[in-house]
């Protein structure tokens, strides 16, 4: 029996109706072994888990600067073709609207908060 679809976290009308849903996230078991003190200085990229959805699982890496997660990188799906310019424009608009909706500080989120699985604002 298929899982029930999650409620959209964002809906907007562009040239079509667009609904944004959060994917499932599987944290890596190895997060408990990360030396957080070592990541407090400098720039790093650390694998933190997998995004599950669509046709495959994709590795997620946290971009860390001085102990703060300043970005996430998700590996490309090898089975999907690159997005067309129309789809890329819709994705850019969805990212812009999500940035307005969430109150994530420009300086980043503490690494321990991201790795503990807590939502921002908890």
Biopython code that builds the backbone (N, CA, C, O; Angstrom):
import numpy as np
from Bio.PDB.StructureBuilder import StructureBuilder

atoms = [
    (1, "UNK", "N", (0.838, -1.174, 0.000)),
    (1, "UNK", "CA", (0.000, 0.000, 0.000)),
    (1, "UNK", "C", (0.889, 1.244, 0.000)),
    (1, "UNK", "O", (1.764, 1.360, 0.858)),
    (2, "UNK", "N", (0.691, 2.180, -0.935)),
    (2, "UNK", "CA", (1.548, 3.359, -0.993)),
    (2, "UNK", "C", (1.335, 4.274, 0.197)),
    (2, "UNK", "O", (0.251, 4.338, 0.777)),
    (3, "UNK", "N", (2.419, 4.991, 0.549)),
    (3, "UNK", "CA", (2.343, 5.944, 1.648)),
    (3, "UNK", "C", (1.449, 7.108, 1.251)),
    (3, "UNK", "O", (1.368, 7.477, 0.079)),
    (4, "UNK", "N", (0.778, 7.682, 2.246)),
    (4, "UNK", "CA", (-0.020, 8.878, 1.994)),
    (4, "UNK", "C", (0.922, 10.039, 1.705)),
    (4, "UNK", "O", (1.957, 10.186, 2.356)),
    (5, "UNK", "N", (0.566, 10.847, 0.745)),
    (5, "UNK", "CA", (1.404, 11.989, 0.388)),
    (5, "UNK", "C", (1.405, 13.004, 1.521)),
    (5, "UNK", "O", (0.368, 13.271, 2.129)),
    (6, "UNK", "N", (2.571, 13.563, 1.800)),
    (6, "UNK", "CA", (2.669, 14.597, 2.820)),
    (6, "UNK", "C", (1.962, 15.853, 2.331)),
    (6, "UNK", "O", (1.833, 16.091, 1.130)),
    (7, "UNK", "N", (1.509, 16.646, 3.292)),
    (7, "UNK", "CA", (0.886, 17.914, 2.933)),
    (7, "UNK", "C", (1.947, 18.846, 2.358)),
    (7, "UNK", "O", (3.097, 18.824, 2.796)),
    (8, "UNK", "N", (1.568, 19.661, 1.383)),
    (8, "UNK", "CA", (2.546, 20.601, 0.836)),
    (8, "UNK", "C", (2.915, 21.667, 1.870)),
    (8, "UNK", "O", (2.060, 22.144, 2.616)),
    (9, "UNK", "N", (4.190, 22.030, 1.904)),
    (9, "UNK", "CA", (4.645, 23.101, 2.796)),
    (9, "UNK", "C", (4.524, 24.456, 2.103)),
    (9, "UNK", "O", (4.597, 25.504, 2.746)),
    (10, "UNK", "N", (4.338, 24.420, 0.785)),
    (10, "UNK", "CA", (4.205, 25.647, 0.014)),
    (10, "UNK", "C", (3.420, 25.336, -1.250)),
    (10, "UNK", "O", (3.669, 24.330, -1.913)),
    (11, "UNK", "N", (2.480, 26.195, -1.578)),
    (11, "UNK", "CA", (1.744, 26.092, -2.836)),
    (11, "UNK", "C", (1.725, 27.469, -3.475)),
    (11, "UNK", "O", (1.540, 28.475, -2.790)),
    (12, "UNK", "N", (1.916, 27.517, -4.778)),
    (12, "UNK", "CA", (1.820, 28.792, -5.479)),
    (12, "UNK", "C", (1.452, 28.532, -6.936)),
    (12, "UNK", "O", (1.617, 27.425, -7.449)),
    (13, "UNK", "N", (0.956, 29.565, -7.580)),
    (13, "UNK", "CA", (0.575, 29.467, -8.984)),
    (13, "UNK", "C", (1.628, 30.184, -9.813)),
    (13, "UNK", "O", (1.935, 31.354, -9.584)),
    (14, "UNK", "N", (2.158, 29.480, -10.752)),
    (14, "UNK", "CA", (3.085, 30.065, -11.711)),
    (14, "UNK", "C", (2.374, 29.913, -13.049)),
    (14, "UNK", "O", (1.241, 30.378, -13.172)),
    (15, "UNK", "N", (2.953, 29.312, -14.020)),
    (15, "UNK", "CA", (2.202, 28.992, -15.231)),
    (15, "UNK", "C", (1.340, 27.752, -14.989)),
    (15, "UNK", "O", (0.431, 27.444, -15.760)),
    (16, "UNK", "N", (1.651, 27.049, -13.896)),
    (16, "UNK", "CA", (0.880, 25.885, -13.427)),
    (16, "UNK", "C", (0.770, 25.985, -11.904)),
    (16, "UNK", "O", (1.464, 26.792, -11.286)),
    (17, "UNK", "N", (-0.090, 25.177, -11.303)),
    (17, "UNK", "CA", (-0.142, 25.109, -9.845)),
    (17, "UNK", "C", (1.050, 24.289, -9.365)),
    (17, "UNK", "O", (1.298, 23.192, -9.866)),
    (18, "UNK", "N", (1.788, 24.825, -8.393)),
    (18, "UNK", "CA", (2.987, 24.169, -7.886)),
    (18, "UNK", "C", (2.807, 23.884, -6.406)),
    (18, "UNK", "O", (2.400, 24.764, -5.647)),
    (19, "UNK", "N", (3.108, 22.654, -5.989)),
    (19, "UNK", "CA", (3.089, 22.269, -4.581)),
    (19, "UNK", "C", (4.472, 21.756, -4.201)),
    (19, "UNK", "O", (5.044, 20.915, -4.895)),
    (20, "UNK", "N", (5.007, 22.271, -3.088)),
    (20, "UNK", "CA", (6.326, 21.869, -2.607)),
    (20, "UNK", "C", (6.124, 21.003, -1.373)),
    (20, "UNK", "O", (5.427, 21.399, -0.439)),
    (21, "UNK", "N", (6.733, 19.824, -1.368)),
    (21, "UNK", "CA", (6.655, 18.906, -0.228)),
    (21, "UNK", "C", (8.062, 18.603, 0.253)),
    (21, "UNK", "O", (9.001, 18.543, -0.540)),
    (22, "UNK", "N", (8.202, 18.414, 1.552)),
    (22, "UNK", "CA", (9.499, 18.048, 2.110)),
    (22, "UNK", "C", (9.754, 16.571, 1.869)),
    (22, "UNK", "O", (8.870, 15.746, 2.102)),
    (23, "UNK", "N", (10.944, 16.225, 1.406)),
    (23, "UNK", "CA", (11.256, 14.807, 1.191)),
    (23, "UNK", "C", (11.577, 14.117, 2.521)),
    (23, "UNK", "O", (11.828, 14.774, 3.531)),
    (24, "UNK", "N", (11.564, 12.799, 2.499)),
    (24, "UNK", "CA", (12.013, 12.052, 3.672)),
    (24, "UNK", "C", (13.525, 12.181, 3.760)),
    (24, "UNK", "O", (14.219, 12.214, 2.744)),
    (25, "UNK", "N", (14.024, 12.253, 4.986)),
    (25, "UNK", "CA", (15.464, 12.361, 5.200)),
    (25, "UNK", "C", (15.902, 11.234, 6.115)),
    (25, "UNK", "O", (15.317, 11.027, 7.179)),
    (26, "UNK", "N", (16.936, 10.500, 5.703)),
    (26, "UNK", "CA", (17.525, 9.425, 6.506)),
    (26, "UNK", "C", (18.911, 9.863, 6.960)),
    (26, "UNK", "O", (19.836, 9.885, 6.148)),
    (27, "UNK", "N", (19.085, 10.216, 8.246)),
    (27, "UNK", "CA", (20.423, 10.610, 8.702)),
    (27, "UNK", "C", (21.363, 9.408, 8.719)),
    (27, "UNK", "O", (20.932, 8.272, 8.916)),
    (28, "UNK", "N", (22.630, 9.670, 8.515)),
    (28, "UNK", "CA", (23.643, 8.611, 8.572)),
    (28, "UNK", "C", (23.877, 8.200, 10.027)),
    (28, "UNK", "O", (23.865, 9.043, 10.923)),
    (29, "UNK", "N", (24.085, 6.929, 10.253)),
    (29, "UNK", "CA", (24.410, 6.437, 11.598)),
    (29, "UNK", "C", (25.743, 6.996, 12.080)),
    (29, "UNK", "O", (25.978, 7.112, 13.283)),
    (30, "UNK", "N", (26.608, 7.339, 11.140)),
    (30, "UNK", "CA", (27.946, 7.818, 11.499)),
    (30, "UNK", "C", (27.952, 9.238, 12.071)),
    (30, "UNK", "O", (29.006, 9.717, 12.491)),
    (31, "UNK", "N", (26.810, 9.919, 12.100)),
    (31, "UNK", "CA", (26.769, 11.281, 12.652)),
    (31, "UNK", "C", (27.204, 11.318, 14.114)),
    (31, "UNK", "O", (27.755, 12.315, 14.580)),
    (32, "UNK", "N", (26.953, 10.223, 14.832)),
    (32, "UNK", "CA", (27.334, 10.212, 16.251)),
    (32, "UNK", "C", (28.849, 10.157, 16.448)),
    (32, "UNK", "O", (29.338, 10.384, 17.555)),
    (33, "UNK", "N", (29.594, 9.859, 15.382)),
    (33, "UNK", "CA", (31.047, 9.759, 15.494)),
    (33, "UNK", "C", (31.772, 10.996, 14.964)),
    (33, "UNK", "O", (33.002, 11.038, 14.973)),
    (34, "UNK", "N", (31.031, 11.996, 14.504)),
    (34, "UNK", "CA", (31.667, 13.204, 13.962)),
    (34, "UNK", "C", (32.354, 13.985, 15.075)),
    (34, "UNK", "O", (31.804, 14.133, 16.167)),
    (35, "UNK", "N", (33.549, 14.480, 14.799)),
    (35, "UNK", "CA", (34.278, 15.325, 15.744)),
    (35, "UNK", "C", (33.820, 16.771, 15.528)),
    (35, "UNK", "O", (34.395, 17.500, 14.720)),
    (36, "UNK", "N", (32.776, 17.173, 16.262)),
    (36, "UNK", "CA", (32.186, 18.495, 16.082)),
    (36, "UNK", "C", (33.165, 19.616, 16.435)),
    (36, "UNK", "O", (33.123, 20.687, 15.829)),
    (37, "UNK", "N", (34.040, 19.379, 17.404)),
    (37, "UNK", "CA", (35.012, 20.404, 17.787)),
    (37, "UNK", "C", (35.944, 20.749, 16.623)),
    (37, "UNK", "O", (36.322, 21.906, 16.436)),
    (38, "UNK", "N", (36.301, 19.740, 15.856)),
    (38, "UNK", "CA", (37.212, 19.954, 14.727)),
    (38, "UNK", "C", (36.559, 20.780, 13.618)),
    (38, "UNK", "O", (37.252, 21.445, 12.848)),
    (39, "UNK", "N", (35.220, 20.737, 13.536)),
    (39, "UNK", "CA", (34.506, 21.452, 12.483)),
    (39, "UNK", "C", (34.157, 22.891, 12.866)),
    (39, "UNK", "O", (33.498, 23.597, 12.102)),
    (40, "UNK", "N", (34.600, 23.324, 14.053)),
    (40, "UNK", "CA", (34.297, 24.678, 14.515)),
    (40, "UNK", "C", (35.124, 25.745, 13.812)),
    (40, "UNK", "O", (34.772, 26.923, 13.860)),
    (41, "UNK", "N", (36.206, 25.360, 13.164)),
    (41, "UNK", "CA", (37.073, 26.300, 12.450)),
    (41, "UNK", "C", (37.223, 25.843, 11.007)),
    (41, "UNK", "O", (37.385, 24.653, 10.736)),
    (42, "UNK", "N", (37.169, 26.796, 10.085)),
    (42, "UNK", "CA", (37.420, 26.486, 8.688)),
    (42, "UNK", "C", (36.177, 26.095, 7.921)),
    (42, "UNK", "O", (35.050, 26.207, 8.403)),
    (43, "UNK", "N", (36.428, 25.624, 6.686)),
    (43, "UNK", "CA", (35.349, 25.222, 5.778)),
    (43, "UNK", "C", (35.428, 23.716, 5.549)),
    (43, "UNK", "O", (36.501, 23.148, 5.347)),
    (44, "UNK", "N", (34.250, 23.089, 5.590)),
    (44, "UNK", "CA", (34.190, 21.629, 5.460)),
    (44, "UNK", "C", (32.933, 21.229, 4.701)),
    (44, "UNK", "O", (31.978, 22.000, 4.608)),
    (45, "UNK", "N", (32.943, 20.017, 4.162)),
    (45, "UNK", "CA", (31.751, 19.371, 3.613)),
    (45, "UNK", "C", (31.680, 17.998, 4.251)),
    (45, "UNK", "O", (32.637, 17.226, 4.201)),
    (46, "UNK", "N", (30.525, 17.700, 4.856)),
    (46, "UNK", "CA", (30.357, 16.441, 5.583)),
    (46, "UNK", "C", (29.062, 15.782, 5.137)),
    (46, "UNK", "O", (28.013, 16.426, 5.101)),
    (47, "UNK", "N", (29.133, 14.494, 4.794)),
    (47, "UNK", "CA", (27.924, 13.736, 4.457)),
    (47, "UNK", "C", (27.097, 13.561, 5.723)),
    (47, "UNK", "O", (27.609, 13.121, 6.752)),
    (48, "UNK", "N", (25.791, 13.913, 5.638)),
    (48, "UNK", "CA", (24.934, 13.819, 6.825)),
    (48, "UNK", "C", (23.762, 12.862, 6.655)),
    (48, "UNK", "O", (23.125, 12.497, 7.643)),
    (49, "UNK", "N", (23.459, 12.446, 5.421)),
    (49, "UNK", "CA", (22.354, 11.511, 5.247)),
    (49, "UNK", "C", (21.911, 11.401, 3.805)),
    (49, "UNK", "O", (22.634, 11.766, 2.878)),
    (50, "UNK", "N", (20.690, 10.882, 3.638)),
    (50, "UNK", "CA", (20.116, 10.675, 2.314)),
    (50, "UNK", "C", (18.728, 11.289, 2.237)),
    (50, "UNK", "O", (17.954, 11.223, 3.191)),
    (51, "UNK", "N", (18.420, 11.889, 1.085)),
    (51, "UNK", "CA", (17.065, 12.322, 0.770)),
    (51, "UNK", "C", (16.439, 11.173, 0.001)),
    (51, "UNK", "O", (17.020, 10.666, -0.958)),
    (52, "UNK", "N", (15.240, 10.762, 0.430)),
    (52, "UNK", "CA", (14.564, 9.631, -0.188)),
    (52, "UNK", "C", (13.323, 10.143, -0.909)),
    (52, "UNK", "O", (12.500, 10.847, -0.324)),
    (53, "UNK", "N", (13.200, 9.794, -2.146)),
    (53, "UNK", "CA", (12.020, 10.201, -2.901)),
    (53, "UNK", "C", (12.271, 10.057, -4.379)),
    (53, "UNK", "O", (13.418, 10.007, -4.823)),
    (54, "UNK", "N", (11.210, 9.990, -5.133)),
    (54, "UNK", "CA", (11.372, 9.813, -6.573)),
    (54, "UNK", "C", (11.899, 8.432, -6.879)),
    (54, "UNK", "O", (11.386, 7.430, -6.381)),
    (55, "UNK", "N", (12.922, 8.389, -7.696)),
    (55, "UNK", "CA", (13.423, 7.093, -8.155)),
    (55, "UNK", "C", (14.606, 6.568, -7.350)),
    (55, "UNK", "O", (14.976, 5.404, -7.503)),
    (56, "UNK", "N", (15.216, 7.403, -6.489)),
    (56, "UNK", "CA", (16.433, 6.943, -5.819)),
    (56, "UNK", "C", (16.687, 7.697, -4.518)),
    (56, "UNK", "O", (15.991, 8.653, -4.176)),
    (57, "UNK", "N", (17.706, 7.232, -3.810)),
    (57, "UNK", "CA", (18.193, 7.943, -2.613)),
    (57, "UNK", "C", (19.379, 8.786, -3.045)),
    (57, "UNK", "O", (20.232, 8.329, -3.806)),
    (58, "UNK", "N", (19.429, 10.020, -2.555)),
    (58, "UNK", "CA", (20.533, 10.904, -2.929)),
    (58, "UNK", "C", (21.255, 11.372, -1.682)),
    (58, "UNK", "O", (20.631, 11.752, -0.691)),
    (59, "UNK", "N", (22.580, 11.341, -1.743)),
    (59, "UNK", "CA", (23.426, 11.738, -0.628)),
    (59, "UNK", "C", (23.328, 13.244, -0.392)),
    (59, "UNK", "O", (23.328, 14.031, -1.338)),
    (60, "UNK", "N", (23.243, 13.638, 0.895)),
    (60, "UNK", "CA", (23.194, 15.045, 1.279)),
    (60, "UNK", "C", (24.463, 15.374, 2.053)),
    (60, "UNK", "O", (24.834, 14.662, 2.986)),
    (61, "UNK", "N", (25.132, 16.466, 1.656)),
    (61, "UNK", "CA", (26.324, 16.933, 2.355)),
    (61, "UNK", "C", (26.035, 18.310, 2.939)),
    (61, "UNK", "O", (25.425, 19.158, 2.287)),
    (62, "UNK", "N", (26.480, 18.524, 4.174)),
    (62, "UNK", "CA", (26.366, 19.831, 4.806)),
    (62, "UNK", "C", (27.606, 20.637, 4.467)),
    (62, "UNK", "O", (28.726, 20.144, 4.589)),
    (63, "UNK", "N", (27.408, 21.875, 4.041)),
    (63, "UNK", "CA", (28.507, 22.809, 3.797)),
    (63, "UNK", "C", (28.680, 23.590, 5.096)),
    (63, "UNK", "O", (27.775, 24.305, 5.524)),
    (64, "UNK", "N", (29.846, 23.448, 5.719)),
    (64, "UNK", "CA", (30.071, 23.991, 7.058)),
    (64, "UNK", "C", (31.148, 25.063, 7.005)),
    (64, "UNK", "O", (32.191, 24.889, 6.376)),
    (65, "UNK", "N", (30.875, 26.170, 7.674)),
    (65, "UNK", "CA", (31.865, 27.239, 7.805)),
    (65, "UNK", "C", (31.884, 27.662, 9.262)),
    (65, "UNK", "O", (30.890, 28.169, 9.782)),
    (66, "UNK", "N", (33.014, 27.452, 9.919)),
    (66, "UNK", "CA", (33.207, 27.803, 11.331)),
    (66, "UNK", "C", (32.088, 27.251, 12.219)),
    (66, "UNK", "O", (31.535, 27.966, 13.054)),
    (67, "UNK", "N", (31.765, 25.976, 12.027)),
    (67, "UNK", "CA", (30.797, 25.291, 12.882)),
    (67, "UNK", "C", (29.345, 25.538, 12.545)),
    (67, "UNK", "O", (28.464, 25.008, 13.222)),
    (68, "UNK", "N", (29.064, 26.329, 11.515)),
    (68, "UNK", "CA", (27.698, 26.643, 11.120)),
    (68, "UNK", "C", (27.409, 26.037, 9.751)),
    (68, "UNK", "O", (28.226, 26.143, 8.835)),
    (69, "UNK", "N", (26.250, 25.402, 9.612)),
    (69, "UNK", "CA", (25.842, 24.860, 8.319)),
    (69, "UNK", "C", (25.307, 26.026, 7.489)),
    (69, "UNK", "O", (24.285, 26.625, 7.825)),
    (70, "UNK", "N", (26.008, 26.336, 6.411)),
    (70, "UNK", "CA", (25.630, 27.466, 5.566)),
    (70, "UNK", "C", (24.950, 27.021, 4.279)),
    (70, "UNK", "O", (24.483, 27.852, 3.500)),
    (71, "UNK", "N", (24.895, 25.710, 4.054)),
    (71, "UNK", "CA", (24.242, 25.206, 2.857)),
    (71, "UNK", "C", (24.197, 23.688, 2.863)),
    (71, "UNK", "O", (24.871, 23.032, 3.657)),
    (72, "UNK", "N", (23.397, 23.150, 1.969)),
    (72, "UNK", "CA", (23.302, 21.710, 1.773)),
    (72, "UNK", "C", (23.512, 21.419, 0.301)),
    (72, "UNK", "O", (23.033, 22.156, -0.560)),
    (73, "UNK", "N", (24.226, 20.346, 0.016)),
    (73, "UNK", "CA", (24.418, 19.893, -1.358)),
    (73, "UNK", "C", (23.808, 18.506, -1.479)),
    (73, "UNK", "O", (24.102, 17.615, -0.681)),
    (74, "UNK", "N", (22.960, 18.330, -2.479)),
    (74, "UNK", "CA", (22.322, 17.038, -2.734)),
    (74, "UNK", "C", (22.840, 16.536, -4.063)),
    (74, "UNK", "O", (22.797, 17.251, -5.065)),
    (75, "UNK", "N", (23.335, 15.297, -4.074)),
    (75, "UNK", "CA", (23.875, 14.756, -5.327)),
    (75, "UNK", "C", (22.756, 14.621, -6.356)),
    (75, "UNK", "O", (21.596, 14.399, -6.010)),
    (76, "UNK", "N", (23.122, 14.758, -7.606)),
    (76, "UNK", "CA", (22.155, 14.641, -8.704)),
    (76, "UNK", "C", (21.697, 13.202, -8.868)),
    (76, "UNK", "O", (22.444, 12.260, -8.606)),
    (77, "UNK", "N", (20.475, 13.056, -9.301)),
    (77, "UNK", "CA", (19.959, 11.741, -9.654)),
    (77, "UNK", "C", (20.505, 11.386, -11.026)),
    (77, "UNK", "O", (20.331, 12.140, -11.983)),
    (78, "UNK", "N", (21.160, 10.250, -11.122)),
    (78, "UNK", "CA", (21.787, 9.852, -12.382)),
    (78, "UNK", "C", (20.764, 9.391, -13.417)),
    (78, "UNK", "O", (21.063, 9.345, -14.610)),
    (79, "UNK", "N", (19.553, 9.050, -12.959)),
    (79, "UNK", "CA", (18.537, 8.549, -13.877)),
    (79, "UNK", "C", (17.667, 9.661, -14.472)),
    (79, "UNK", "O", (16.988, 9.439, -15.475)),
    (80, "UNK", "N", (17.679, 10.847, -13.870)),
    (80, "UNK", "CA", (16.832, 11.939, -14.343)),
    (80, "UNK", "C", (17.608, 12.855, -15.281)),
    (80, "UNK", "O", (18.780, 13.144, -15.042)),
    (81, "UNK", "N", (16.956, 13.311, -16.346)),
    (81, "UNK", "CA", (17.627, 14.261, -17.233)),
    (81, "UNK", "C", (17.690, 15.632, -16.569)),
    (81, "UNK", "O", (16.927, 15.896, -15.640)),
    (82, "UNK", "N", (18.577, 16.503, -17.023)),
    (82, "UNK", "CA", (18.625, 17.857, -16.458)),
    (82, "UNK", "C", (17.287, 18.577, -16.653)),
    (82, "UNK", "O", (16.570, 18.317, -17.619)),
    (83, "UNK", "N", (16.962, 19.478, -15.732)),
    (83, "UNK", "CA", (15.706, 20.214, -15.808)),
    (83, "UNK", "C", (15.733, 21.177, -16.995)),
    (83, "UNK", "O", (16.763, 21.778, -17.300)),
    (84, "UNK", "N", (14.591, 21.311, -17.653)),
    (84, "UNK", "CA", (14.469, 22.280, -18.744)),
    (84, "UNK", "C", (14.506, 23.685, -18.153)),
    (84, "UNK", "O", (14.404, 23.852, -16.938)),
    (85, "UNK", "N", (14.650, 24.687, -19.004)),
    (85, "UNK", "CA", (14.713, 26.068, -18.510)),
    (85, "UNK", "C", (13.411, 26.467, -17.824)),
    (85, "UNK", "O", (13.435, 27.233, -16.861)),
    (86, "UNK", "N", (12.273, 25.960, -18.304)),
    (86, "UNK", "CA", (10.979, 26.262, -17.666)),
    (86, "UNK", "C", (10.897, 25.681, -16.265)),
    (86, "UNK", "O", (10.454, 26.357, -15.336)),
    (87, "UNK", "N", (11.317, 24.441, -16.109)),
    (87, "UNK", "CA", (11.313, 23.796, -14.790)),
    (87, "UNK", "C", (12.312, 24.484, -13.872)),
    (87, "UNK", "O", (12.030, 24.689, -12.692)),
    (88, "UNK", "N", (13.480, 24.843, -14.406)),
    (88, "UNK", "CA", (14.495, 25.525, -13.598)),
    (88, "UNK", "C", (13.965, 26.857, -13.072)),
    (88, "UNK", "O", (14.261, 27.230, -11.937)),
    (89, "UNK", "N", (13.192, 27.571, -13.872)),
    (89, "UNK", "CA", (12.600, 28.844, -13.439)),
    (89, "UNK", "C", (11.605, 28.619, -12.310)),
    (89, "UNK", "O", (11.576, 29.390, -11.351)),
    (90, "UNK", "N", (10.794, 27.582, -12.411)),
    (90, "UNK", "CA", (9.819, 27.266, -11.352)),
    (90, "UNK", "C", (10.546, 26.859, -10.072)),
    (90, "UNK", "O", (10.140, 27.259, -8.981)),
    (91, "UNK", "N", (11.611, 26.070, -10.190)),
    (91, "UNK", "CA", (12.390, 25.671, -9.009)),
    (91, "UNK", "C", (13.025, 26.883, -8.337)),
    (91, "UNK", "O", (13.055, 26.966, -7.109)),
    (92, "UNK", "N", (13.531, 27.820, -9.132)),
    (92, "UNK", "CA", (14.128, 29.031, -8.581)),
    (92, "UNK", "C", (13.081, 29.837, -7.802)),
    (92, "UNK", "O", (13.369, 30.356, -6.723)),
    (93, "UNK", "N", (11.880, 29.938, -8.348)),
    (93, "UNK", "CA", (10.800, 30.655, -7.665)),
    (93, "UNK", "C", (10.403, 29.937, -6.377)),
    (93, "UNK", "O", (10.144, 30.588, -5.365)),
    (94, "UNK", "N", (10.352, 28.613, -6.400)),
    (94, "UNK", "CA", (10.021, 27.852, -5.193)),
    (94, "UNK", "C", (11.076, 28.071, -4.109)),
    (94, "UNK", "O", (10.730, 28.234, -2.939)),
    (95, "UNK", "N", (12.355, 28.078, -4.481)),
    (95, "UNK", "CA", (13.427, 28.342, -3.513)),
    (95, "UNK", "C", (13.289, 29.744, -2.916)),
    (95, "UNK", "O", (13.464, 29.930, -1.712)),
    (96, "UNK", "N", (12.975, 30.728, -3.761)),
    (96, "UNK", "CA", (12.816, 32.107, -3.295)),
    (96, "UNK", "C", (11.659, 32.217, -2.304)),
    (96, "UNK", "O", (11.794, 32.860, -1.263)),
    (97, "UNK", "N", (10.526, 31.595, -2.620)),
    (97, "UNK", "CA", (9.365, 31.654, -1.733)),
    (97, "UNK", "C", (9.615, 30.897, -0.428)),
    (97, "UNK", "O", (9.166, 31.328, 0.634)),
    (98, "UNK", "N", (10.331, 29.771, -0.503)),
    (98, "UNK", "CA", (10.651, 29.022, 0.727)),
    (98, "UNK", "C", (11.593, 29.834, 1.613)),
    (98, "UNK", "O", (11.461, 29.806, 2.837)),
    (99, "UNK", "N", (12.535, 30.553, 1.020)),
    (99, "UNK", "CA", (13.454, 31.385, 1.792)),
    (99, "UNK", "C", (12.690, 32.489, 2.512)),
    (99, "UNK", "O", (13.030, 32.839, 3.642)),
    (100, "UNK", "N", (11.658, 33.043, 1.870)),
    (100, "UNK", "CA", (10.836, 34.064, 2.519)),
    (100, "UNK", "C", (10.017, 33.466, 3.656)),
    (100, "UNK", "O", (9.823, 34.105, 4.690)),
    (101, "UNK", "N", (9.542, 32.249, 3.466)),
    (101, "UNK", "CA", (8.655, 31.607, 4.443)),
    (101, "UNK", "C", (9.409, 31.151, 5.690)),
    (101, "UNK", "O", (8.858, 31.200, 6.790)),
    (102, "UNK", "N", (10.642, 30.714, 5.543)),
    (102, "UNK", "CA", (11.412, 30.209, 6.676)),
    (102, "UNK", "C", (12.316, 31.306, 7.217)),
    (102, "UNK", "O", (12.794, 32.158, 6.469)),
    (103, "UNK", "N", (12.537, 31.275, 8.494)),
    (103, "UNK", "CA", (13.349, 32.312, 9.142)),
    (103, "UNK", "C", (14.740, 31.783, 9.464)),
    (103, "UNK", "O", (15.168, 31.818, 10.618)),
    (104, "UNK", "N", (15.437, 31.301, 8.464)),
    (104, "UNK", "CA", (16.788, 30.783, 8.676)),
    (104, "UNK", "C", (17.764, 31.954, 8.619)),
    (104, "UNK", "O", (17.766, 32.705, 7.644)),
    (105, "UNK", "N", (18.584, 32.118, 9.636)),
    (105, "UNK", "CA", (19.509, 33.248, 9.644)),
    (105, "UNK", "C", (20.550, 33.148, 8.536)),
    (105, "UNK", "O", (20.936, 32.050, 8.134)),
    (106, "UNK", "N", (20.998, 34.289, 8.050)),
    (106, "UNK", "CA", (21.981, 34.339, 6.971)),
    (106, "UNK", "C", (23.307, 33.703, 7.365)),
    (106, "UNK", "O", (24.023, 33.179, 6.512)),
    (107, "UNK", "N", (23.644, 33.747, 8.672)),
    (107, "UNK", "CA", (24.938, 33.222, 9.116)),
    (107, "UNK", "C", (24.966, 31.697, 9.156)),
    (107, "UNK", "O", (26.041, 31.109, 9.279)),
    (108, "UNK", "N", (23.806, 31.042, 9.054)),
    (108, "UNK", "CA", (23.755, 29.597, 9.057)),
    (108, "UNK", "C", (23.080, 29.047, 10.296)),
    (108, "UNK", "O", (22.552, 29.793, 11.120)),
    (109, "UNK", "N", (23.106, 27.741, 10.412)),
    (109, "UNK", "CA", (22.498, 27.019, 11.529)),
    (109, "UNK", "C", (23.600, 26.218, 12.204)),
    (109, "UNK", "O", (24.422, 25.614, 11.515)),
    (110, "UNK", "N", (23.640, 26.196, 13.541)),
    (110, "UNK", "CA", (24.676, 25.410, 14.208)),
    (110, "UNK", "C", (24.645, 23.945, 13.765)),
    (110, "UNK", "O", (23.576, 23.346, 13.650)),
    (111, "UNK", "N", (25.811, 23.386, 13.521)),
    (111, "UNK", "CA", (25.937, 22.013, 13.049)),
    (111, "UNK", "C", (25.257, 21.024, 13.983)),
    (111, "UNK", "O", (24.606, 20.087, 13.520)),
    (112, "UNK", "N", (25.395, 21.217, 15.280)),
    (112, "UNK", "CA", (24.770, 20.292, 16.229)),
    (112, "UNK", "C", (23.254, 20.272, 16.082)),
    (112, "UNK", "O", (22.633, 19.223, 16.253)),
    (113, "UNK", "N", (22.652, 21.411, 15.768)),
    (113, "UNK", "CA", (21.201, 21.462, 15.586)),
    (113, "UNK", "C", (20.795, 20.668, 14.358)),
    (113, "UNK", "O", (19.803, 19.941, 14.396)),
    (114, "UNK", "N", (21.542, 20.793, 13.271)),
    (114, "UNK", "CA", (21.224, 20.071, 12.046)),
    (114, "UNK", "C", (21.388, 18.570, 12.257)),
    (114, "UNK", "O", (20.532, 17.787, 11.844)),
    (115, "UNK", "N", (22.472, 18.169, 12.890)),
    (115, "UNK", "CA", (22.762, 16.745, 13.080)),
    (115, "UNK", "C", (21.879, 16.094, 14.144)),
    (115, "UNK", "O", (21.715, 14.874, 14.144)),
    (116, "UNK", "N", (21.309, 16.890, 15.050)),
    (116, "UNK", "CA", (20.417, 16.312, 16.056)),
    (116, "UNK", "C", (19.020, 16.098, 15.512)),
    (116, "UNK", "O", (18.202, 15.424, 16.138)),
    (117, "UNK", "N", (18.737, 16.675, 14.333)),
    (117, "UNK", "CA", (17.429, 16.490, 13.710)),
    (117, "UNK", "C", (16.387, 17.466, 14.207)),
    (117, "UNK", "O", (15.218, 17.341, 13.843)),
    (118, "UNK", "N", (16.768, 18.440, 15.033)),
    (118, "UNK", "CA", (15.803, 19.418, 15.530)),
    (118, "UNK", "C", (15.454, 20.399, 14.415)),
    (118, "UNK", "O", (16.290, 20.741, 13.579)),
    (119, "UNK", "N", (14.210, 20.838, 14.423)),
    (119, "UNK", "CA", (13.791, 21.876, 13.475)),
    (119, "UNK", "C", (14.255, 23.214, 13.974)),
    (119, "UNK", "O", (14.380, 23.426, 15.180)),
    (120, "UNK", "N", (14.513, 24.121, 13.054)),
    (120, "UNK", "CA", (14.928, 25.462, 13.456)),
    (120, "UNK", "C", (13.768, 26.122, 14.189)),
    (120, "UNK", "O", (12.629, 26.096, 13.723)),
    (121, "UNK", "N", (14.065, 26.706, 15.326)),
    (121, "UNK", "CA", (13.027, 27.365, 16.115)),
    (121, "UNK", "C", (12.521, 26.516, 17.258)),
    (121, "UNK", "O", (11.759, 27.005, 18.091)),
    (122, "UNK", "N", (12.931, 25.229, 17.326)),
    (122, "UNK", "CA", (12.498, 24.373, 18.454)),
    (122, "UNK", "C", (13.165, 24.796, 19.736)),
    (122, "UNK", "O", (12.926, 24.195, 20.784)),
]
sb = StructureBuilder()
sb.init_structure("model")
sb.init_model(0)
sb.init_chain("A")
sb.init_seg("    ")
for serial, (resi, resn, name, xyz) in enumerate(atoms, 1):
    if name == "N":
        sb.init_residue(resn, " ", resi, " ")
    sb.init_atom(name, np.array(xyz, "f"), 0.0, 1.0, " ", f" {name:<3s}", serial, name[0])
structure = sb.get_structure()
